[in-house]
Each structure stands twice: as C-alpha cells, then as structure tokens.
Amino acid sequence: MATLKNVLPRSDNVLFVFYDFETTQDKKVTESATLHVPNLVCLQQFCTHCEMKPDIDEDCERCGRRKHSFWDDPIGDLLSYLCEPRLWVSKVVAIARNAKAFDSQFILNRAIQMKWKPELFLNGLKLCPLR
C-alpha cells in the first residue's frame, strides 16, 4: 500500500465543468404521474488559467468560452461538448449540484441508450461519481 503524501494532484491539464439541468413535467406517464424531461442545460467551466478570473463572461485563452447553454438536445449536446477533443486536457471533471439524486439520471439513461458501459458507484440508492 502506498503511503499518503501531503501534495495536491496536478490540475493544470483538467477542465472543470459545472452543469445543471432544467426540466419540465408536461409528459404524463400515468393519470397521476408525470415525467421530468430536460429542456435546458447550463454549464460553466474553468481551467487553471482562468479559475481566478472574476468575470465569467471573459473568454479564456486556453479553454475558450466559459458559459454555455444547450436546449435543442440538452443531454446529447452536453455529452458531445464534454467529449470534444481538447489538446491540453487529460481529464474533464463534470460536477452537478444534485448529481447523486437527479441530474445524473438523464446522463445515465442516455449512456444506456447509446450502449455505453459506465462504471457506477452507488451509495444506497444514490449515484456516486460516474467514471
């Protein structure tokens, strides 16, 4: 077993993305139940070059535009954006405020439809980070 080191891992090649889905409940499943359907996803991102810049509207010379919104196909557009090749990135870390109980279900459902095989880490009935 490796010993713990008091050193933070390098993050100069990591893109951090914070996202949130907005949904509607217009689609009836039964007489008394409706389905949450994403109609918008908003995201903000940063890298080590722009994380301390106070103006989120200012583009970063490394990671580009720092705010995005997708509404045509929110889930597909978010996944496509996260999977875009970036020369300087070795890892994209996507964080949702309510991922373990709500936001991840949409991504997981799309991943299953696309026949991806994500690794799931469960904590009871809640999802832990997808890898």
N, C-alpha and C positions, 0 to 999 in steps of 0.2 A: 504494500500500500504506500502510495506517495505521500510525502509529508506536505502539510499545508504551508503555503507561502503567503506572506503579507504583501502581495503585489496584485494590483488590479490587472485583469486581462487587457490586451491591446484592443482598442476600439477604433483605430484610425481607418480601418477598412470595413466598417459596419455602417449600414444605413438603418436608422431608426424610423419607423413609420407608426404613427398613432392614428387609429381609424375608429369610426362609429357609424353604424347603420341606422337609418331612419326607416320605419316601416308603416304600412297601412294594414288595417284589418277589415277590408271590404269583402274578401273572399270567404264565403260561407262553406264550412266543411259539413256541418250538420245544422239542424234547425237552431240550436243554441250555441254553436261553436264557430269561431272564425279563425282564419289562418293569417299569421303575420307574413307579409310579403314585403321584402326590401324595395324601396323606391328611390333611395339615395344613400350613398356612402361618401363621407367626407374624410379626408386624411391630411395630416400634417407630417412633415418629415424633417429630419436634420442629420447631419454628419458632424464629424469633429471640427470641420472648418466653419460651420455656421451655427453650431449649437448655442453659442453665447450671443449671437446677434439678436437684438431686441425686436427688430421689425420682421415679422414672419412674411410680409409681402415682398421683402427684398430677396431676389433670386440668389442662390449660392453658385459660385463659380465651379463647384465640384458636383453637387447633387442636383442643381437646377432649380426649377420652381418648387417651392416648399409647401404649397397648398394645392390640393386637387379635390374635385368633386365629380362623381360619376353617377348618372341617373338613368341612362338608356338600359344598361345591363349592369347594375351596381356590383353584383358578386363577380361576374365574369371580367368586368373592367378592372376591378380591384386585383383579382388574381393575375390578370395579364400584366398590370402595372408592376406588381410585386415580382413577377418572373422576368421582367425585361432585363436583358444583359447590360451590365454596367462594368466597365473595365476595372475600376478601382475597388469594387465591392466583393468581399468574400462571403458576407453574410448580410441578410436583411432580417431585422428583428421587427415583427409587426405586433403591436400591442393595442388591444381594445379595452376600454374601460370595463366592460361587462362581458368579457370573452368566455369565462367559465360557465356562465348561465344563459347567455343569449346570443351574442354576436358570432361565436364560433359555429353555431349550428348551421348557419347559412353556408359558410365555407365548407364545412364537413359534408353537408348534403351535396354541394356542387362537386366536391372531390370524389364522392362516391359515384355520382352520375358520370364523371369523366374517367372512372375506373382507376383513380389514383389509389395508392395504398399508404395513407398517412399512419404514423405511429401515434396512438392515442395514449395519454396518461390520464387516468381517471382518479378522482378523489371523491369517493362515493358516487353520486350521480353527476358530479360536476366535471367538466373538461379541464385538464391542466394543459399547459402549452403543447401545441402540435409541433412535431419536428419533421 
